């Protein structure tokens, strides 16, 4: 599933009741007229079969038909979602492409929604007759989803604390301007001392569209980390502690001040922050998050299990379970 958005990051979109926070659902997505859905219309079926035979006989294959079918599914999905979630003209909805899903009998359809400067995307699945849509995860019961996720996480060069050979590894994709990430940081400060065998890794994922100084904070953090891991974690916590005092107008000076207070050299900090390579490191971290379907912060992987938000109960449940393995 592409998106697991929480209302923490895009509350202005009012998407709490939308597909991005939905449980598994299956809905008929046909319009008012069944004429566009041939699965229950024998005449339509006959016509489609005739057209298919005709196309094959002329050597044109089914590419045109596939394109038409995809366009029909995309329109059905958009019409359904707009009506179901009251997405008016102020919501820009892009549906598609329509691709085969790993399950074989379903199409995988991307949905992107943009409004009020924020955006998000999700995957929905549609039956091949274009009638039903569902949300949820497709899991290969013969696979190892946790192992697959961990294999996609590049921990080299990232800020971390805890044993290098830790049995339990938490990988957080966080945004230093995100209030919910601050809440998670407070949770971690109380939880981690109870589990000294746990390793915490912080990956940059600034939500630039809604947090104007998050990228600057991430870049400064990278520069502090380059000088000292201990200084980074002091900076990390200090930014969260002073989050309400930082604004787009004072961000540069305030972040520099906090970095120096954490132990970084200002002389080394400034050229590092101005170096385009530093921002590229942040963007590489963001790209890694996107590849793992991270769309909101904080998103934390506990030995590969995804956790959204600052949920201490779930966090400790995961840690305790894996600690006993």
N, C-alpha and C positions, 0 to 999 in steps of 0.2 A: 504494500500500500504506500503510495507516494507520500501522502501527507498524514500527519497525526497532530494537526495544529491544536494548540490550546488557546484559550481566550487571553492568556497572559500577553502574548506577543502581538495579536491583531484584534484587540477588543473593539477598535473603531469600526471594524468590518461587521460586527455583530454576527459572527459566524458560529456562535456557541451551539446553535441549533441546526447548523448546516451540515453538509456531507462530511466536512473535515473533522467533526466531533461525533459523527454518527456511529452507532453500532452496526453490526452486520444487518443489512436490509435486503429485501428482494421486492421490487415494485414493478408492476406492469408499466411500461413507458410509452404505450401507444397513444396517439392523439385521439380526439373525439371520434374521428372517422376511422373505421377498421380497414378502409380501403388501402391504406398505406402499410398495413401489416398483413402480408400474404399468408401467414401461417394458418389462419382459420378461413381462408377464402379459396375454395377449390378452383374457381375460375382464374384467380390470380396465380395460383400454383401452376395451373396448366399453361397460362401465358408465360410465366417465368421459365418453365421447362422448355416451351417452344422457342423462346428467345435464346435460351442457352444452347439448344441444339443448332439453331440458326447461326449463332456466333461461332460455334465449333466448326460447322460445315464451311464457313467462309474463312477459317484460319485466323480469326481475330482474337482467339482465346477469350478469357473472361475478365480481362483487366478493366474494360469499360464497365462491366457489370459490378465488379468489386468496388470500383470508384463510386458508382452510383449508390451501392448499398452502404458504403462508408458514409457518404454524404447524408443519406437518409437517417442512419443511426445517430450521427452527430447532431442532426437537427432535432430528432426525438429526445435525445439526452438533454440538450440545452433547453428545449421547450419545457420538458418535465421539471428540471431543476429550477428554472426561473419561476414556474408556477408554485412548486412545492415549497420553496424557501423565500418566496416573495422578492426575488432579485429583479428590481426594476431597471430602468435605463442607466441609473447611476452605477450599476454593476456591469463591468465588462467581462463577459464569459466567453472563453475560447475552448472549444471541444475538439479533440482530435490530436494526433492521428488515431485511427482505429487499427489495432494490431492484433495478431493472434496471441492468445494467452498461453501460459505453460500448461493449463488444464486441457487445452485442445478443443473443448466444446464451447468456449466463451471467447468473446473479443475483449481485449484490454483497451480501455479508452481513457485518454488523459483529459482532465478538466482543469482549467486555470481560471481563477476568479480574481479580479482587480477592482478595488474601490477605495476611495479616500486615501490614496497614496500607499496602500498596503496591498499585498497580493499573496496568493497561495495556490497550490496545485494539489491534485489528488488523482488517484486512479480509481475508475469504476469498471465493473465487468458487466458485459451485456451478452445475453444469449444470442446465438447466431441468427435466430429468426427475428431479432430486433424487438422482442416483446418485453423481456425482463431485464432489470438492472439490479446489481447487488454490490454491496461494499463489504470489505473485509480482507483478511490476509489469505493468500493462497500458499499453503505450506506443503512441501514435499515430505510426506511421512517417512520416506526412506533417507532423507537428508539430515544434516546437522546444522540447523539454522543458526545456533549460537556460535558454533565454530566458524561458519561461513562469515558471520558478521565480524568476529574478532580478526579473521584473516584480512579483512578489508581495512582495518584500523592501523594506520601507520603511527606508531608511538615514538619513533626516532625523532629527536630534536624537540619534542613537545615538553612543556612544563610538567613535572611530575614530582610526587613525594611519596615515600613508602618504599618497601623492599622491591628491588629490581626483579626478584624472582617470586613476587607475591602470588599467592594462590588465588586471590580475588583481586580483580582489576576493574576500577571504575574509570570510564572515559567520558568526560563531560564536554559537550559542545556548548560553550557559554558566551555570553555577551555582557561586557562589564557595565553597560548602561541599563541592563534589563533588571527591573525590580524583582521579578521572580527568580532570577539567578542569584540575586542578593539573598533572597530567602533560602535558597538551596545552600549557599555558602554558610549561612548561620547554622543550618542543619548539619552540614559536614563538620563544622567546628566542634559540634557537640558529639557527633557520632564517631568520627574517625579515631579519636583517642581510645575508644572502647575496642577498636579492632586494629591493633598495630600491624597485623599481617596483611592489611589492605593497601593497595597502591592506588593513588588518585592521579589521573592524567587530565590536564586541561587543554582543550582544543578551541582555538578562536572561531567564533561564529557570529560576528557582529551583524545585527539586522539593520543595515544602513538605511532602509526605506523608512523606518520609524524611529531610529535612534541616531540622531545627528552626530554625536561625538563618540559612538561606539568604535568606529574604525580607528580613530585617533588613539583611543585607550588601548586597543589591541596592538597597534603599532608600537606604542610606548612600552607596553608589556613585553613585546618581543625583544626590544632593545634592553630592557632591564634583565630579562632572562639570559641574554647574551653575556651579560656581566656576572650574574650570580643567580643560582636557583633560589637560594634563601631570600635574596632581595626581591625576586619575582613574587614569591608568595606573600611577602609583606606588602608589596605594591598591590597585588590582587585583592587582598583583604581590605587594604586601606581605601582603594577606589570604591568598593562596595560600602564601606562605612561612611564615606563622604559623598556618596552618589547624589544626594539631594542638593549638595553645594556646588556641583559641577553643571555648567551650562555650555551651550555651543560657543558663547562669547568668551568664557574664561577657561575653556577646556584645555587649551595648549599650556597655559601657565600653571593651571591647577594640577594637571597630570604630570607635568615636569616636576613640580614641587613635591608631589606624592612619591614620584620615582626617586628623587634625590633623598627624601626622608627615609625611603626604604633601603637606601645604601648604594644607589646607582651613581655613577659619575656623570655630572651634567655635561662635561666636555665630550664624553663619549656618546651620551644620549642623543644630543642634537643632530650630529651627522648621521647617526644610525637611523633616526626617525625620518630624515630627509632622503634617505637612500631608497629608491624605488624597489630594490630587492627585498626590503623589509616588508613592504605592503604585499609583495608577491607571496611571501611566506604565509601571510594571513589569508590571502585568497586561496592558496593551496589547501589550507586547513578547511576553508569554507567549501571548496570543491569536494573535498573528501566527505564533508557532512552531507552535501547535496547527493552524492553518490549513495549515501546510506539513508536517503529519504528524510534527512533532518530538515524541518521547516520552521521549527519554533524552539525557543530557548527557555529554560535549560532542557536539553535532551541528553540523558546520561545512559551509557551502556554499561550494565553490570555483568561482566563476563559474557557480553553479547546480548543480554536482555535489555530491551529498550524501556526507559522510564522517563516520562515527561513530567516536568514540574518538580517542586520541592517536597516530595512525599516521603517523609521520614519512615513511616510504617512500612511502605513497600521497599524502600531502600534497605532497611535492616532485615526484612524478610529475605531479600535476595542474598545479602551478605551472609546471613546465618545459614541459609541453605547451602551455599557453595563452600562455606567454611567447614562443613561436615563431610564433604565429599572425600 
